[in-house]
Amino acid sequence: MKIREFQTLIEKTYFERDRKRGVEKNFLWLTEEVGELAEAVRKNDPAGMKEEMADVLAWLSTIASLSGINLEDAALAKYGAGCPRCRKIPCECP
């Protein structure tokens, strides 16, 4: 699944509810999920990390959709040529 396909899936599943909540409240949900991911990382819990990474990606997708941003295009624009600073893969920045 490509990033755009995932973003579309999240839109189809949750967009109306998320739209009513607004960007700011959805951002709060994202930060909560990042906190849960941090806890799973701290505990070295691979299963928990996998679940929380999916949640973080879903909430990030929601915020992108509500903001009219294609997350895949944004990622490719910044990182598609490698490191944004040195433009190398792998990064050769000091």
N, C-alpha and C positions, 0 to 999 in steps of 0.2 A: 504494500500500500504506500502510495506517495503521500507526502505531507499534505498536499492540497486535497487528496481524497479523504484523509483523516479529518481535516478541517471541515469538509463538506458533511461527513458523517456526523460530527459533533453538532454542526448547524442544524441538520435535519432532526436530530434527536432532542436538542435542548434550546434552540435559538429563541423561541417565543418566551420561555421562562427566563432565560438569561437576559433577553432584551428588557423585560420588565424590571429586572433587578438592576440593570445599568452597569456601566464599565467599572465604576468605583467599587461597588459591592462584589462584583465578580473578581476584581483584583484582590480584595480581602480573602476570598475563597482560595485564590491562587497562592497567596502568601501562607495561608494555613496548610495547604498541601506541601509547599516547600518545607515548612517546619516539620511535617510528618516525614518527608523524605530525609531531612537532616537527622531525625531520630533513628530512622532505619539504617542510615549510613553509620551513625554512631554505634549502633548495636551490631553492625556488620551482619545485617539481616538481608540476604539477597532476595528472598521472596518479597519481603516488605518493600525493598528498594524498587523492585520491578513494578509492584502495584502503585507505589507513590509516584514513580516516574510517569506512568501512564496518566495518573490524575493530573500531574503538573502539566503535561502536554495537552490534555483536554482543556484545562482552564486557560492556558496560554492561547489555545486555538479559539476559545470563546471570546477572549479579549480582542484578539486580532479580528475576528469576524465582526464584532460589535463596532470596531474602529475602522472597518472597511479596508483592512490590510490582508493581503494574501500572504500567509506565513511562509509558504514555500518560496515565493518571489523575494520576500524580504531576506530570507536566509541565503538564497543564491546571490542576491545583489551584494551582500556583505562578505560572504565566505566562499562563493563559487570559484574564485581565482586563488584560493588558499588564504594564508594569513592576510588580514586586511592591511597590515603595516608593511610587511616585506614582500607580500605576494608570492611566497614560497610555500611548497608542500614537500617535506615538513617545514614548519616555521624555522627561520634562521635568525630571528631577532635576538639581540644580545640579552 
